[in-house]
Amino acid sequence: MSSFWSIWITVLTLGTLVGCYLLLRWCLKNFAGVEEGASMGHTFDGIEELNNPLPKWWSTFFLLTIIWGFGYLLLYPGLGNFEGLLGWKSSNQGILNLSESKASVANAKESGMLVQYDREVAAADEKYGPIFEAYAAQSIETLAGNEEALKVGQRLFLQNCSQCHGSDARGTTGFPDLTDKDWLYGGSPEMIKATIMHGRKANGMMAWSAALGGEQGVKEVAAFVLSLSGREVDTTAAEAGKVKFAMCAACHGPEGKGSAEMGIPLGAPNLTDNVWLYGGSPRAVETSIANGRAGVMPAWDKILGEQKVHVISAYVYSLSQN
């Protein structure tokens, strides 16, 4: 925060507290010209107005809250750039990546700084660490049948994975559906955990427009690809595309069943099951062939740790077993 805004906030904050105190002092003075408790000379419907001061308990508590406000601002951050005498922070600010976050946590611990978020994370690790350790000692298949473990895995999934895969894990365009049995890199418990732990950076499907001779070649290969999943297409275009598909077979296999079917972790999808990561309309398929596709999933091992990833893996695995 710049010095100008720091001073501006400080002046407004302290000015408000001082103003509250002066207002209280003003309200405690007797401006009526008659003694406190005496009649003001007004009567309405049998009710007489008296010159009563503010209740003592109310004005005392008002004054105490003002004093408390000054004390709070002295001990904790709140006056512009002033960090408070206790050195307390809600969290480490200005963090741009994981390494900076870890460095800030270590620095705060060494300097004795009170960072609320760090303390809450440490307390949570101490409390729930043994639970995750016990879960990590079990196989993913066993955890997939443990209702309590799946509840934990679901909460972790919602916090960290649902932004891309959806709260129901059914994905959206460019982000796979995790509830079916269609897996780009394999759906075994070990492969799911490896994917979450280390992430996936697709080798990438190259743009084939030029290699296929332009728009017509793309349309022909798209027609053949759509025919593999039983779609109605132009048979003439599909026959022409079948010949050109030989260039695609290295990744998708000669029958178009994908690299997972061949046991090769390339991430090339199965083209025969009518499951489409980027859309299955003729135009979407043509766009994929013409311009290529390349997806990236971040690695979660350093963010969540292996034990939490183990529990999430069990949850994800369970979704495709129902």
KANOR-V67376 format. One record per run of one state. SS is the DSSP state (@ for helix, = for strand, . for the rest). FROM is the first residue (numbers start at 0). TO is the last residue. If there is no record, write none. Layout:
BEGIN
SS;FROM;TO, SS;FROM;TO
END
This chain:
BEGIN
.;0;1, @;2;27, .;28;37, =;38;43, .;44;45, =;46;49, .;50;54, @;55;74, .;75;86, =;87;88, .;89;96, @;97;110, .;111;112, =;113;114, @;115;135, .;136;138, @;139;142, .;143;145, @;146;159, .;160;160, @;161;164, .;165;170, =;171;171, .;172;173, =;174;174, .;175;187, @;188;197, .;198;198, =;199;200, .;201;203, =;204;204, .;205;213, @;214;227, .;228;233, @;234;246, .;247;247, @;248;251, .;252;280, @;281;290, .;291;291, =;292;292, .;293;294, =;295;296, .;297;299, @;300;303, .;304;304, @;305;318, .;319;321
END
